[in-house]
Each structure stands twice: as C-alpha cells, then as structure tokens.
Amino acid sequence: MAVWVTGSVAMAQAPGSAAPSTTTDRLAALEKSSADQAAAIAAAQTAGDNAWMLASSALVLLMSGPGLALFYGGLVRKKNILGTMMQTFAMMAVITVLWGLVTYSLAFGEGNAFLGGLHNVFLRGVGLTPDPKYAATIPLQTYMVFQLMFAIITPALITGAFAERMKFSAMLVFMVLWAIFVYSPMAHMVWGKGGFLNASLGGRFPCLDFAGGTVVHITSGVSALMTALYLGKRLGYPREPMPPHSVVLSFIGACLLWVGWFGFNAGSALSAGTLATSAFVATHFGAAAAAIGWSAAEWLRNGRCTALGAISGAVAGLVAITPASGFVTPMSALWIGLIAGVGCYLMVVKVKAVFGYDDSLDAFGVHGAGGTIGALLTGVFASSAINPIFGAGKATGLLEGNKGQILNQAMGVVVAWSLSIVGTLVILFVVDKVVGLRVSEEDERTGLDLSQHGEEGYDFAN
C-alpha cells in the first residue's frame, strides 16, 4: 500500500514482502502509485460533482412542484386552484416522457446550428459515461436529467398567462407541441453542440446565458403573452375584481422557488467548484435586491409595500440574474436585481394597464420582461474574473471593453422573442382548430377544478 506525501513517497510493506531491487522496479512502482492517486482524485471529483448535480436536479424539480404550483395556485381564485396546480404537475409527467423519447435529442443531440438530430431518441447513447463537450466529470445521464428539470418548468411558467380559462386537454396538446417546436430549438441554439448562439461551443453569435434567461424565461414569458392575447380576457376582466385567493400559498411557493433557484443557477456550473459558489451568491444577491426594488417602487406609488409585491420582486430578480449568475460579481448582481425589480414592477403595473391584456398571473411581466432585462445586462456586467469563457485575459462584458457582447446578447433576445412569437401563435392556431383552446363560459364560471377535473380544492362541508 503506497502512502503519498508531497515531494516524497513512503511505502509500507506487508510482512515478508521484498522491496523493489532495481531502479526500474522502483520507477514502475512510482508510476503505478501516481496513476492510482490520479485515478482516486478523478473518482473523488466525479463523485462530488455528480452528488451536487443530482441534488441540483432535485432542487430544480422542487421549483415546479411544489414551488410554482403553490405560487400560481395561490394567485388564482379558489375555484381554480386544483386546475392551476394540475397544469404544473402534468408537465412533470408529460414533459419527462417526451424528453426521454425525443426532445432531449432535439435539444442536445448533434445536429445543425438550430436543432439537434435524432441520434439520441429513446435516450440512445445517453449512458453513465461523461460527454466532455457538455460536462467532463458527471455521467451524461446526470446532465440529461438536470436539463430535463429545465424543460419541465419552462412550459409550466406559461400557464400563468392563461390561468382560469384553457381546457386541460388543449393545454396538454399545446405544451407537447411547444416543447418540440419552441423549447427544443432554443435550447439547442444556446446550449447544444454547434448551436447558433452557443458561447462555449463555437456559436455564430456567442450569447451568454448561464442558466436560461433566453431559453427558459424569454421563451416562456413571450409565449405567455401570445397565449393571453390569443385566448382573450377572462370573463369579467377587468371590471370584476379577481384577487388572489391565498397570498399565503403564493408566499410559501415563492420561498420554495428562491431555494430551488440555487440548484437552477449554481447547478448550471455543472460541477461543485468555485463557479457554482459564484453563481449561488449572485443568485441570492440578485433576488434580494429585486425584492427591495419592487417593494420600494410600490411603496413610493401606493404608500406601502405588500407581501405579494415583495415575493413578485424576488421572483423577478431570480429571473433576471439567471443568465448572468455564472458571469457577474455579487455587486453587479445587486444592480441587475435592483433594475429588474423596478422594471418588472412597471411592466406589471403600468404597461399591462396601458395595453389592457389579461396576463392573469403576470408571466410576461415577470419572466418575459425580467428575462430580457437580465439577458441584456449580462452583456454589460459579465466579468472574465468570474468566468473567462472567451479565454484567459479576454474581455467578456461591456464594462471590460467587449462592446460586441451587447450585440450578441441582443441577437439572443431577438431570436428568443421571434421563435416564441411565431412558434406559439402557429401552435395555438392549430390546437384551437383541432380541439379548441378555451373552456365554455359556463365551465369558466364554474371553475376549472370542477369543470376540468370534477373535484374541488377546498371542501369545507366535510
């Protein structure tokens, strides 16, 4: 058994064993011991990284259920709570199966600059050995399941815009098609091998998106707006008041989202190293600053801040810091969060009122607007001291002198907006013609719980 100390080696001999008698034998023993030590170190790193990535995957799933389900569920009227929560839960099941069958391959399989191929359908070739182009120290299956959790929550975010008025059957068909034709191409362009916007694997326009500002938040937020516009307003909106039935549930959901977001962003480092620490800290600082920014704006306008405003601001900050989390310092994260908190507040309170659209739970105001703000500010604040993605000594963001990065970020935003607008409208049109999108007026008045699922969230009689 070899025991290593820096600069020297001591060998413990079993009783009766003979020490190496020649220089060649000693060198061979030294080389074998060095190789064994290197293998042990690599195995320890793989074990640590893999443990962190599996934990991060669980944290991201926590963001969907119970996090988002509670957050959205509390914001709707009580007759719609189960229907709203069921939409998120359905994504946890349906998108998982779809991911294994085809969408993982479309997003991360080798293809062209815009879409992956079919080499990995049915998870063919997705085994327990790493793919160095994606993550060199974790099994490819771990990478696959981590990315799956992003694919689950992204369409679930859209449900906030059409809350209380879409058929459950239509929602399922829409989300399946959306995952194939909107999410998969966008994920491939930003994160896939040879993607058009991939900053680390030779994209034409290297858009910095550490954890999903364009892929997750802009696509879901803009698609949410298109869905709200296509479906039209809820019955009685805006004449009748439609306040949240339980801010308490939404408060719990928002806190779970905040905790889960550490897996979302810090997990996107794909290892348990210093970059994960940096992303973790930036995430927390961004959320805190945005909660303060939204609350301050609300206080100045209304003379007080609300719990609903504070949690909405925190979510807006988490959205905005997502693309920047692995590229910016804690102080830059504060600026991004503060700007996003105020900006998203104005989108929800001012812009929505001016245009009159019924984005029921403000999916666009928080995710579409917050994702856009975060993506652009990433190009301003990105620092090579945090992540030298373009090489050691090369400027990353605008403040370091890389003026062209703003163009790359803008290109990512334009592509995400364009794909989301066109893809979502086409899918909505097709689904509407085939199965119909909206529930009847009678079903809408009854509520989704009874009309779509035959049950109620609250049965006070028993």
C-alpha positions in Angstrom: 0.0 0.0 0.0 1.5 3.4 -1.0 1.2 6.4 1.2 2.0 9.7 -0.5 3.4 12.9 1.0 4.1 16.0 -1.1 7.5 15.6 -2.8 8.2 12.1 -1.4 6.8 8.7 -1.2 6.8 6.2 1.6 6.0 2.6 1.0 4.5 0.4 3.7 5.5 -3.2 3.2 3.4 -6.2 4.1 5.3 -8.7 6.4 7.6 -10.9 4.3 7.4 -8.8 1.2 10.6 -7.7 -0.7 11.3 -4.1 -1.6 12.0 -3.3 -5.3 15.6 -4.3 -6.1 16.3 -2.3 -9.1 15.8 1.3 -10.3 13.4 0.1 -13.0 11.2 -1.6 -10.4 11.2 1.5 -8.3 10.2 3.7 -11.2 7.4 1.3 -12.2 6.1 1.3 -8.6 6.2 5.1 -8.6 4.4 5.4 -11.9 1.7 2.9 -10.7 1.2 4.8 -7.5 1.0 8.1 -9.3 -1.6 6.7 -11.7 -3.6 5.2 -8.8 -3.5 8.6 -7.0 -4.7 10.4 -10.1 -7.5 7.9 -10.6 -8.5 8.3 -7.0 -8.6 12.1 -7.3 -10.6 11.9 -10.5 -13.1 9.5 -8.9 -13.5 11.8 -5.9 -14.1 14.8 -8.1 -16.7 12.8 -10.2 -18.4 11.7 -7.0 -18.6 15.2 -5.6 -19.7 16.8 -8.9 -22.3 14.1 -9.5 -23.7 14.4 -6.0 -24.1 18.2 -6.4 -25.7 17.8 -9.8 -28.2 15.2 -8.6 -29.1 17.5 -5.7 -29.4 20.4 -8.1 -31.7 18.4 -10.3 -33.9 17.7 -7.3 -33.9 21.4 -6.4 -35.0 22.5 -9.8 -37.8 19.9 -9.7 -38.8 21.4 -6.4 -39.3 24.7 -8.2 -42.1 23.2 -10.3 -43.7 21.1 -7.6 -44.5 22.3 -5.1 -42.9 25.8 -5.7 -44.5 27.0 -8.9 -47.7 25.0 -8.2 -48.2 26.8 -4.9 -47.1 30.2 -6.2 -49.6 30.1 -9.1 -52.2 28.2 -7.2 -52.5 30.9 -4.5 -52.8 33.7 -7.1 -55.9 32.4 -8.8 -59.5 32.3 -7.4 -60.2 29.3 -5.2 -62.4 27.6 -7.8 -59.4 27.2 -10.0 -56.6 26.2 -7.6 -56.5 22.5 -8.4 -56.8 23.1 -12.1 -53.9 25.5 -12.0 -51.7 23.3 -9.8 -52.6 20.3 -12.0 -51.2 22.1 -15.1 -47.7 22.3 -13.5 -47.9 18.7 -12.2 -48.9 17.5 -15.6 -45.7 19.0 -17.0 -43.7 17.0 -14.5 -45.1 13.8 -16.0 -45.7 14.6 -19.7 -42.5 16.5 -20.4 -40.4 13.8 -18.7 -41.7 11.1 -21.0 -41.4 13.4 -24.1 -37.8 14.3 -23.1 -36.8 10.7 -23.0 -38.5 9.9 -26.3 -37.3 12.7 -28.4 -36.9 16.3 -27.1 -33.6 15.6 -25.3 -32.2 14.5 -28.6 -33.6 17.6 -30.4 -32.1 19.9 -27.8 -28.7 18.3 -27.1 -28.1 15.8 -29.8 -25.6 16.7 -32.6 -27.4 18.4 -35.5 -27.1 21.7 -37.2 -26.9 25.3 -35.7 -30.6 25.4 -35.0 -31.8 21.9 -33.9 -30.3 18.7 -32.7 -30.6 15.5 -34.6 -32.4 12.2 -33.8 -29.2 10.3 -32.7 -30.3 10.2 -29.0 -34.0 9.4 -29.4 -35.2 7.0 -26.7 -32.0 8.1 -24.8 -29.9 6.0 -27.1 -26.2 6.7 -26.3 -27.1 8.6 -23.1 -25.3 6.5 -20.6 -23.2 6.7 -17.5 -20.0 8.0 -19.1 -19.5 11.7 -19.4 -19.7 13.7 -22.6 -16.7 16.1 -22.2 -18.3 18.7 -24.5 -21.1 19.2 -22.0 -19.7 18.1 -18.6 -16.5 16.2 -18.2 -16.9 15.0 -14.7 -20.5 13.8 -14.5 -22.4 11.0 -16.3 -24.3 12.1 -19.4 -27.5 10.7 -17.8 -27.0 13.2 -14.9 -26.6 16.0 -17.3 -29.7 14.8 -19.2 -31.9 14.7 -16.1 -30.6 18.1 -14.9 -31.6 19.6 -18.2 -34.9 17.8 -18.0 -35.9 19.8 -15.0 -35.5 23.0 -17.0 -37.6 21.6 -19.8 -40.4 20.8 -17.2 -40.6 24.2 -15.5 -40.4 26.3 -18.7 -43.8 25.4 -20.2 -45.3 25.3 -16.7 -44.4 29.1 -16.4 -46.6 29.8 -19.5 -49.7 28.5 -17.6 -49.7 31.7 -15.5 -50.9 33.7 -18.5 -53.9 31.6 -19.5 -54.9 30.7 -15.9 -58.6 30.1 -15.3 -59.6 29.7 -19.0 -57.9 27.0 -21.0 -59.1 23.4 -21.5 -56.9 20.9 -19.8 -56.8 18.7 -22.9 -55.9 21.7 -25.1 -53.1 22.6 -22.6 -51.6 19.2 -22.9 -51.5 19.2 -26.7 -50.2 22.8 -26.8 -47.4 22.1 -24.3 -46.2 18.9 -26.1 -46.0 20.8 -29.4 -44.4 23.8 -27.8 -41.7 21.7 -26.1 -40.9 20.2 -29.5 -41.0 23.3 -31.8 -40.1 26.2 -29.5 -38.2 24.9 -26.4 -36.0 22.3 -28.1 -34.6 24.6 -30.9 -34.0 27.4 -28.5 -32.2 25.1 -26.0 -30.1 23.7 -28.8 -29.1 27.1 -30.2 -27.9 28.3 -26.8 -26.6 25.2 -25.1 -26.3 22.5 -27.7 -23.3 21.4 -29.7 -22.7 23.8 -32.6 -25.7 25.9 -31.6 -26.2 29.2 -33.3 -25.9 31.2 -30.0 -23.7 28.8 -28.1 -20.9 30.8 -26.3 -18.7 27.9 -25.3 -19.0 25.6 -28.3 -18.4 27.9 -31.2 -21.8 29.6 -31.9 -22.1 32.2 -34.6 -23.3 34.7 -32.1 -21.9 33.7 -28.6 -24.8 34.8 -26.4 -24.0 34.5 -22.7 -26.8 32.6 -21.0 -25.6 30.7 -17.9 -28.9 29.1 -16.8 -31.7 30.1 -19.1 -32.5 33.8 -19.4 -33.3 33.3 -23.1 -34.0 29.5 -23.2 -36.4 29.5 -20.2 -37.6 32.9 -19.3 -37.9 34.9 -22.5 -39.4 31.9 -24.4 -41.9 31.2 -21.6 -42.7 34.9 -20.9 -43.2 35.9 -24.6 -45.1 32.7 -25.3 -47.3 33.5 -22.3 -48.1 36.9 -23.7 -49.0 35.4 -27.1 -51.3 32.9 -25.4 -53.0 35.6 -23.3 -53.6 37.7 -26.4 -54.9 34.8 -28.5 -57.3 33.5 -25.8 -58.6 36.8 -24.8 -59.5 38.1 -21.4 -61.2 36.1 -18.6 -64.9 36.7 -18.2 -65.4 39.9 -16.3 -61.8 41.1 -16.6 -61.0 43.9 -15.7 -64.5 45.0 -14.4 -64.7 42.4 -11.7 -62.1 42.1 -9.0 -60.1 38.9 -9.2 -57.7 39.0 -6.3 -55.5 36.0 -5.3 -57.5 33.7 -3.0 -54.4 32.8 -0.9 -51.3 35.0 -0.8 -50.1 32.7 2.0 -49.8 29.8 -0.5 -48.1 32.1 -3.0 -45.7 33.2 -0.3 -44.7 29.7 0.5 -44.4 28.9 -3.2 -42.1 31.9 -3.8 -39.9 30.9 -0.9 -39.6 27.4 -2.3 -38.8 28.9 -5.7 -36.0 31.1 -4.2 -34.4 28.0 -2.5 -34.8 25.8 -5.6 -33.2 28.5 -7.8 -29.9 27.8 -6.2 -30.0 24.4 -8.0 -31.2 26.1 -11.1 -28.3 28.6 -11.3 -25.4 27.2 -9.2 -26.2 23.8 -10.7 -25.6 25.2 -14.1 -21.9 25.3 -13.3 -22.1 21.5 -13.9 -19.6 20.9 -11.1 -19.2 21.6 -7.4 -16.4 24.1 -7.9 -15.8 27.8 -7.4 -18.1 28.8 -10.3 -21.0 27.1 -8.5 -20.2 29.3 -5.5 -20.1 32.4 -7.6 -23.5 31.6 -9.2 -25.0 30.7 -5.9 -24.0 34.1 -4.3 -25.1 36.1 -7.4 -28.5 34.4 -7.4 -29.1 35.3 -3.8 -27.9 38.9 -4.1 -30.0 39.4 -7.3 -33.2 38.1 -5.7 -32.7 40.2 -2.5 -32.1 43.5 -4.5 -35.1 42.9 -6.7 -37.4 42.3 -3.8 -36.2 45.6 -2.3 -36.5 47.4 -5.7 -40.1 46.2 -6.4 -41.2 47.0 -2.8 -39.6 50.4 -2.9 -41.3 51.3 -6.1 -44.6 50.0 -4.7 -44.1 52.0 -1.5 -43.4 55.2 -3.4 -46.5 54.7 -5.6 -49.0 53.4 -3.0 -47.6 54.5 0.3 -46.9 50.9 1.4 -45.4 47.7 0.2 -47.2 44.4 0.1 -46.2 40.7 0.7 -47.4 39.9 -2.9 -45.2 42.7 -4.3 -42.2 41.6 -2.3 -42.4 38.0 -3.4 -43.1 39.1 -7.0 -40.0 41.2 -6.9 -37.9 38.4 -5.6 -39.0 36.1 -8.5 -38.3 38.9 -11.0 -34.8 39.2 -9.6 -34.2 35.5 -9.8 -35.4 35.6 -13.4 -33.1 38.4 -14.3 -30.0 37.0 -12.6 -30.4 33.6 -14.2 -28.5 34.4 -17.5 -25.8 36.4 -15.6 -25.4 34.2 -12.5 -22.2 32.5 -13.7 -20.6 35.6 -15.2 -21.0 38.5 -12.7 -19.8 39.6 -9.3 -22.0 40.0 -6.3 -22.1 43.8 -6.6 -23.1 43.5 -10.3 -25.8 41.0 -9.2 -27.2 43.7 -6.9 -27.5 46.2 -9.8 -29.2 43.6 -12.1 -31.7 42.7 -9.3 -32.5 46.3 -8.5 -33.1 47.2 -12.1 -35.2 44.1 -12.7 -37.3 44.7 -9.6 -38.2 48.2 -10.6 -38.5 47.3 -14.3 -40.8 44.3 -13.9 -42.9 46.3 -11.4 -43.5 48.9 -14.1 -44.3 46.2 -16.6 -46.9 44.7 -14.4 -48.5 47.9 -13.0 -48.1 50.4 -15.9 -47.6 48.7 -19.2 -50.2 45.9 -18.6 -52.8 48.6 -17.7 -52.0 50.7 -20.7 -52.4 47.8 -23.2 -55.1 46.0 -21.3 -54.1 42.4 -21.9 -55.0 39.8 -19.4 -51.8 38.1 -18.4 -53.5 36.5 -15.5 -50.5 35.9 -13.2 -48.0 38.2 -14.9 -46.0 35.5 -16.6 -44.9 38.0 -19.2 -44.4 40.9 -16.9 -42.0 38.9 -14.7 -40.5 36.3 -17.0 -40.6 37.9 -20.4 -39.5 41.3 -19.2 -37.2 40.0 -16.5 -35.5 37.6 -18.8 -35.0 40.3 -21.4 -33.5 42.7 -18.9 -31.3 40.1 -17.5 -30.0 38.9 -20.8 -29.0 42.4 -21.9 -27.5 43.3 -18.6 -25.4 40.1 -18.7 -23.6 41.6 -21.7 -22.9 44.7 -19.6 -21.7 43.2 -16.4 -20.1 39.9 -17.4 -16.6 39.6 -16.0 -13.7 37.4 -17.1 -12.6 37.3 -13.5 -15.7 35.2 -12.7 -15.8 33.2 -15.9 -13.2 33.6 -18.7 -15.5 31.9 -21.2 -13.7 33.5 -24.2 -10.2 32.7 -22.9 -7.8 33.9 -20.2 -7.2 37.7 -20.5 -10.0 38.3 -23.0 -12.8 40.8 -22.1 -16.2 39.3 -21.5 -18.7 42.1 -21.0 -19.1 45.8 -22.0 -17.6 47.1 -18.8 -14.4 45.2 -19.5 -14.3 46.6 -23.1 -16.1 43.9 -25.1 -18.6 46.2 -26.8 -19.6 43.4 -29.3 -21.1 41.3 -26.5 -24.1 43.6 -26.3 -24.8 42.7 -30.0 -24.5 39.0 -29.2 -26.9 39.4 -26.3 -29.4 41.4 -28.4 -29.2 38.7 -31.0 -30.1 36.1 -28.4 -33.0 38.2 -27.3 -34.3 38.7 -30.8 -34.1 35.0 -31.7 -35.9 34.0 -28.5 -38.6 36.6 -29.0 -39.1 35.8 -32.7 -39.2 32.0 -32.2 -41.6 32.4 -29.3 -44.0 34.7 -31.1 -44.2 32.8 -34.4 -44.0 29.3 -32.9 -46.5 29.9 -30.2 -49.1 31.6 -32.5 -48.9 28.8 -35.0 -49.3 26.1 -32.4 -52.2 27.9 -30.8 -53.9 28.2 -34.1 -53.5 24.5 -34.9 -54.6 23.4 -31.4 -57.6 25.7 -31.5 -58.8 24.3 -34.8 -58.3 20.7 -33.7 -59.5 20.5 -30.1 -60.5 24.1 -29.2 -58.5 26.1 -26.6 -60.9 27.8 -24.3 -63.4 26.3 -21.9 -67.1 27.3 -22.3 -68.5 30.3 -20.5 -70.4 28.0 -18.1 -67.2 26.0 -17.3 -65.2 29.2 -16.7 -67.8 30.4 -14.3 -67.9 27.1 -12.5 -64.1 27.0 -12.3 -61.5 24.6 -13.7 -61.5 22.4 -10.6 -65.0 21.1 -11.2 -65.3 21.6 -14.9 -62.0 20.0 -15.9 -61.3 17.6 -13.0 -64.5 17.0 -11.2 -63.1 17.9 -7.8 -62.6 20.9 -5.5 -59.6 22.2 -3.8 -61.5 23.1 -0.7 -64.4 21.1 0.7 -65.4 22.9 3.8 -68.6 20.9 4.2 -66.5 17.9 5.3 
